[in-house]
């Protein structure tokens, strides 16, 4: 029985949060821009569906930062 191996990039070669950021941007692309009134009152430009992806990207970047700091200690 043969098993096919699909080539996937090693984790070390991937940028932290790259796929999460791409998904955030994809979801955010369908959100209309804030109006001047929204901007004046500080309403977030992120759509409700894009916000969890944004927060996830921030989390992945923080984990990468902390892991990087372990390597330099």
Backbone as a chain_set.jsonl record, in Angstrom:
{"seq": "XXXXXXXXXXXXXXXXXXXXXXXXXXXXXXXXXXXXXXXXXXXXXXXXXXXXXXXXXXXXXXXXXXXXXXXXX", "coords": {"N": [[0.847, -1.162, 0.0], [0.728, 2.11, -0.981], [1.577, 5.365, 0.142], [0.728, 8.616, -0.564], [2.675, 11.533, -0.489], [2.217, 14.842, 0.222], [3.754, 17.782, -0.662], [4.465, 20.147, 1.714], [5.059, 23.39, 2.995], [7.665, 23.786, 5.386], [7.171, 24.545, 8.845], [9.055, 26.321, 9.82], [9.674, 27.816, 7.617], [7.514, 29.372, 7.088], [5.792, 32.471, 7.426], [4.858, 33.994, 10.502], [1.433, 34.02, 11.282], [0.61, 34.461, 8.649], [-1.34, 33.096, 7.032], [-3.626, 33.565, 8.517], [-3.819, 36.341, 8.49], [-4.216, 36.704, 5.762], [-6.75, 35.542, 5.477], [-8.25, 37.253, 7.103], [-8.037, 39.64, 5.628], [-9.356, 38.806, 3.317], [-11.985, 38.399, 4.243], [-12.534, 40.949, 5.205], [-12.576, 42.447, 2.893], [-15.137, 42.605, 1.852], [-16.454, 44.395, 3.414], [-18.018, 47.499, 3.762], [-16.435, 50.75, 3.621], [-15.899, 52.827, 6.542], [-17.986, 55.609, 7.347], [-17.531, 59.218, 7.44], [-18.623, 60.07, 9.844], [-18.584, 57.722, 11.377], [-15.795, 57.383, 11.548], [-15.157, 59.736, 12.95], [-16.305, 59.224, 15.459], [-14.773, 57.103, 16.21], [-15.324, 54.459, 15.424], [-14.551, 51.107, 14.841], [-12.901, 50.074, 11.885], [-12.975, 47.434, 11.197], [-14.9, 44.693, 10.107], [-17.523, 42.722, 11.636], [-17.152, 40.006, 11.145], [-14.51, 39.883, 10.403], [-13.055, 40.658, 12.58], [-12.453, 38.555, 14.569], [-10.498, 37.133, 13.127], [-8.511, 39.041, 12.899], [-7.791, 39.416, 15.601], [-6.876, 36.845, 16.126], [-4.628, 36.789, 14.439], [-3.029, 38.705, 15.696], [-2.549, 37.309, 18.062], [-1.097, 35.063, 17.114], [1.186, 36.392, 16.171], [2.199, 37.404, 18.562], [2.814, 35.038, 19.936], [4.82, 34.091, 18.232], [6.707, 36.102, 18.637], [7.353, 35.709, 21.335], [8.355, 33.08, 21.269], [10.535, 33.499, 19.641], [12.065, 35.086, 21.334], [12.816, 33.222, 23.217], [14.685, 31.765, 21.836], [16.833, 33.463, 21.73], [17.759, 33.714, 24.231]], "CA": [[0.0, 0.0, 0.0], [1.567, 3.31, -1.046], [1.014, 6.583, 0.708], [1.212, 9.805, -1.264], [3.093, 12.637, 0.37], [2.016, 16.15, -0.381], [4.775, 18.718, -0.2], [3.973, 21.313, 2.431], [6.206, 24.145, 3.507], [7.984, 23.57, 6.792], [6.742, 25.649, 9.702], [10.144, 27.283, 9.948], [9.722, 28.643, 6.416], [6.282, 30.15, 6.962], [5.726, 33.679, 8.228], [3.819, 33.908, 11.535], [0.105, 34.595, 11.051], [0.393, 34.796, 7.242], [-2.619, 32.591, 6.531], [-4.701, 34.208, 9.277], [-3.918, 37.694, 7.953], [-4.826, 36.589, 4.432], [-8.186, 35.302, 5.655], [-8.806, 38.499, 7.628], [-8.161, 40.554, 4.5], [-10.393, 38.295, 2.413], [-13.283, 38.669, 4.863], [-12.683, 42.404, 5.33], [-12.754, 43.043, 1.565], [-16.551, 42.812, 1.555], [-17.0, 45.349, 4.379], [-17.945, 48.864, 3.243], [-15.624, 51.631, 4.469], [-16.61, 53.666, 7.502], [-18.31, 56.976, 6.946], [-16.82, 60.236, 8.212], [-19.199, 60.063, 11.196], [-18.011, 56.55, 12.054], [-14.398, 57.684, 11.861], [-15.141, 60.773, 13.985], [-16.606, 58.602, 16.742], [-13.813, 56.038, 16.488], [-15.852, 53.119, 15.149], [-13.542, 50.251, 14.219], [-13.164, 49.767, 10.48], [-13.088, 45.986, 11.009], [-16.219, 44.091, 10.129], [-17.696, 41.75, 12.731], [-16.609, 38.697, 10.766], [-13.051, 39.991, 10.245], [-12.414, 40.934, 13.869], [-11.801, 37.383, 15.181], [-9.294, 36.802, 12.363], [-7.52, 40.046, 13.283], [-7.335, 39.083, 16.956], [-6.082, 35.619, 15.989], [-3.333, 37.145, 13.858], [-2.252, 39.343, 16.762], [-2.127, 36.236, 18.963], [-0.02, 34.296, 16.491], [2.378, 37.228, 16.142], [2.727, 37.464, 19.927], [3.436, 33.738, 20.211], [6.072, 34.053, 17.476], [7.65, 36.996, 19.306], [7.821, 35.064, 22.567], [9.193, 31.945, 20.903], [11.789, 34.065, 19.153], [12.827, 35.551, 22.482], [13.396, 32.049, 23.859], [15.85, 31.348, 21.063], [17.951, 34.388, 21.907], [18.109, 33.79, 25.657]], "C": [[0.901, 1.236, 0.0], [0.814, 4.508, -0.465], [1.603, 7.768, -0.035], [1.566, 10.874, -0.251], [2.907, 13.938, -0.393], [3.053, 17.091, 0.207], [4.116, 19.917, 0.469], [5.171, 22.072, 2.976], [6.412, 23.877, 4.991], [7.543, 24.787, 7.591], [7.811, 26.724, 9.811], [10.211, 28.234, 8.76], [8.489, 29.513, 6.231], [6.334, 31.359, 7.882], [4.626, 33.535, 9.26], [2.561, 34.659, 11.104], [-0.214, 34.879, 9.591], [-0.97, 34.324, 6.739], [-3.796, 33.235, 7.246], [-4.907, 35.635, 8.77], [-4.58, 37.675, 6.58], [-6.335, 36.374, 4.546], [-8.88, 36.551, 6.187], [-9.026, 39.494, 6.492], [-9.24, 40.117, 3.525], [-11.775, 38.631, 2.95], [-13.548, 40.172, 4.89], [-12.965, 43.067, 3.984], [-14.216, 43.333, 1.241], [-17.222, 43.822, 2.486], [-16.905, 46.762, 3.793], [-17.113, 49.751, 4.171], [-16.492, 52.45, 5.423], [-16.896, 55.038, 6.902], [-17.49, 57.942, 7.796], [-17.33, 60.273, 9.65], [-18.65, 58.885, 11.996], [-16.572, 56.826, 12.475], [-14.298, 58.713, 12.982], [-15.366, 60.169, 15.366], [-15.74, 57.383, 17.049], [-14.338, 54.632, 16.29], [-14.791, 52.319, 14.402], [-13.887, 49.999, 12.752], [-13.315, 48.272, 10.21], [-14.54, 45.547, 11.042], [-16.31, 43.057, 11.239], [-17.106, 40.399, 12.4], [-15.092, 38.715, 10.627], [-12.347, 40.149, 11.591], [-11.777, 39.71, 14.525], [-10.522, 36.969, 14.436], [-8.166, 37.762, 12.72], [-6.93, 39.72, 14.661], [-6.479, 37.817, 16.926], [-4.7, 35.888, 15.415], [-2.448, 37.813, 14.902], [-1.725, 38.296, 17.739], [-0.986, 35.427, 18.386], [1.283, 35.091, 16.442], [3.018, 37.329, 17.524], [3.41, 36.154, 20.306], [4.777, 33.645, 19.481], [7.124, 34.94, 18.138], [8.23, 36.332, 20.543], [8.702, 33.854, 22.28], [10.542, 32.411, 20.381], [12.688, 34.537, 20.29], [13.462, 34.376, 23.223], [14.66, 31.6, 23.151], [17.049, 32.236, 21.248], [18.413, 34.473, 23.355], [19.353, 33.01, 25.962]], "O": [[1.743, 1.39, 0.885], [-0.407, 4.625, -0.575], [2.822, 7.912, -0.128], [0.846, 11.09, 0.724], [3.388, 14.095, -1.515], [3.207, 17.182, 1.424], [3.307, 20.614, -0.143], [6.173, 21.475, 3.37], [5.452, 23.757, 5.753], [7.54, 25.91, 7.088], [7.494, 27.911, 9.887], [10.744, 29.337, 8.878], [8.437, 30.315, 5.298], [6.861, 31.278, 8.991], [3.558, 33.009, 8.945], [2.63, 35.79, 10.623], [-1.242, 35.498, 9.316], [-1.68, 35.087, 6.084], [-4.853, 33.432, 6.646], [-6.044, 36.088, 8.637], [-5.409, 38.532, 6.273], [-7.107, 36.963, 3.789], [-9.989, 36.87, 5.759], [-10.083, 40.12, 6.407], [-9.957, 40.949, 2.969], [-12.64, 39.093, 2.206], [-14.667, 40.611, 4.624], [-13.543, 44.154, 3.949], [-14.503, 44.218, 0.435], [-18.419, 44.079, 2.365], [-15.826, 47.18, 3.372], [-17.091, 49.526, 5.381], [-17.659, 52.726, 5.145], [-16.147, 55.546, 6.068], [-16.835, 57.533, 8.755], [-16.548, 60.485, 10.577], [-18.292, 59.04, 13.163], [-16.178, 56.544, 13.607], [-13.453, 58.584, 13.868], [-14.703, 60.55, 16.331], [-15.961, 56.705, 18.052], [-13.848, 53.698, 16.925], [-14.203, 52.809, 13.437], [-15.044, 49.74, 12.422], [-13.735, 47.879, 9.122], [-15.313, 45.976, 11.898], [-15.29, 42.572, 11.727], [-16.605, 39.711, 13.29], [-14.452, 37.667, 10.724], [-11.171, 39.808, 11.721], [-10.647, 39.811, 15.003], [-9.569, 36.503, 15.061], [-7.008, 37.358, 12.83], [-5.714, 39.749, 14.848], [-5.47, 37.731, 17.627], [-3.715, 35.291, 15.849], [-1.255, 37.522, 14.986], [-0.583, 38.386, 18.191], [-0.014, 35.134, 19.081], [2.361, 34.533, 16.646], [4.244, 37.339, 17.643], [4.471, 36.165, 20.93], [5.76, 33.171, 20.05], [8.298, 34.574, 18.195], [9.438, 36.38, 20.778], [9.692, 33.631, 22.977], [11.57, 31.788, 20.65], [13.911, 34.409, 20.225], [14.54, 34.524, 23.798], [15.597, 31.113, 23.784], [18.173, 31.825, 20.961], [19.345, 35.212, 23.673], [19.788, 32.967, 27.113]]}, "num_chains": 1, "name": "protein.A"}
